Amino acid sequence: MIKIEAIVREEKLEDIKEALAKIEVNGVTVSQVMGCGKQKGYKELVRGMEVSITMLPKIKFEIIVSSEEWEQKTIKAIQEAAFTGNPGDGKIFSYDLRSVMRARTKETGAAAIN
């Protein structure tokens, strides 16, 4: 089992949800997060003072898949939907997952995520 985390632009939320639904990836957790990468934010005038905005709003997707095949399909769908070609498109991470248990039924492993 593999956990995929993607941190992307806020405006790409619906595009990524649609891309995941299209490949039938249904178990998704989405969170609003703040962060910055190479672009280090931007400067803005607030009440006549220049302020550095270094933490930008982002969306974090967390997805558990059962195999490397699904990992590649999921990452490809996210990357294509998140792409603008500009700094700040985000990052996609994947991790090996040791165990999963469905709390209600106590199913473990792949049965817990399918």
Residue pairs with C-beta under 8 A, 6 or more apart in sequence:
1 64
1 65
1 66
1 96
1 97
1 100
1 109
1 110
1 113
2 64
2 65
2 66
2 67
2 68
2 70
2 71
2 94
2 95
2 96
2 97
3 62
3 63
3 64
3 94
3 95
3 97
4 61
4 62
4 63
4 64
4 65
4 71
4 74
4 75
4 78
4 92
4 93
4 94
5 60
5 61
5 62
5 63
5 92
5 93
5 94
5 95
6 16
6 60
6 61
6 63
6 78
6 82
6 90
6 91
6 92
6 93
7 33
7 35
7 58
7 59
7 60
7 61
7 90
7 91
8 16
8 58
8 59
8 61
8 78
8 82
8 89
8 90
9 58
9 59
9 82
9 84
9 88
9 89
9 90
10 32
10 57
10 58
10 59
12 59
12 81
12 82
12 84
12 90
13 30
13 59
15 81
15 82
16 59
16 61
16 77
16 78
16 81
16 82
17 28
17 30
18 81
19 77
19 78
19 80
19 81
20 26
20 28
20 61
20 63
20 74
20 77
20 78
22 77
23 73
23 74
23 77
25 63
25 65
25 70
25 73
25 74
25 77
27 63
27 64
27 113
28 61
28 62
28 63
29 61
29 62
29 63
30 59
30 60
30 61
30 62
31 59
31 60
31 62
32 57
32 58
32 59
32 60
33 57
33 58
33 59
33 60
34 55
34 56
34 57
34 58
35 55
35 56
35 58
36 54
36 55
36 56
37 87
37 88
37 91
38 87
39 56
39 87
39 88
40 54
41 52
41 53
41 54
41 55
41 56
42 52
42 53
43 50
43 51
43 52
43 53
44 50
44 51
44 53
45 51
56 88
58 90
61 78
63 74
64 97
64 100
64 113
65 71
65 74
65 113
66 110
66 113
66 114
71 94
75 92
75 94
78 92
79 92
82 89
82 90
83 89
99 108
99 109
100 108
100 109
100 112
100 113
101 107
101 108
101 112
102 108
102 111
102 112
105 112
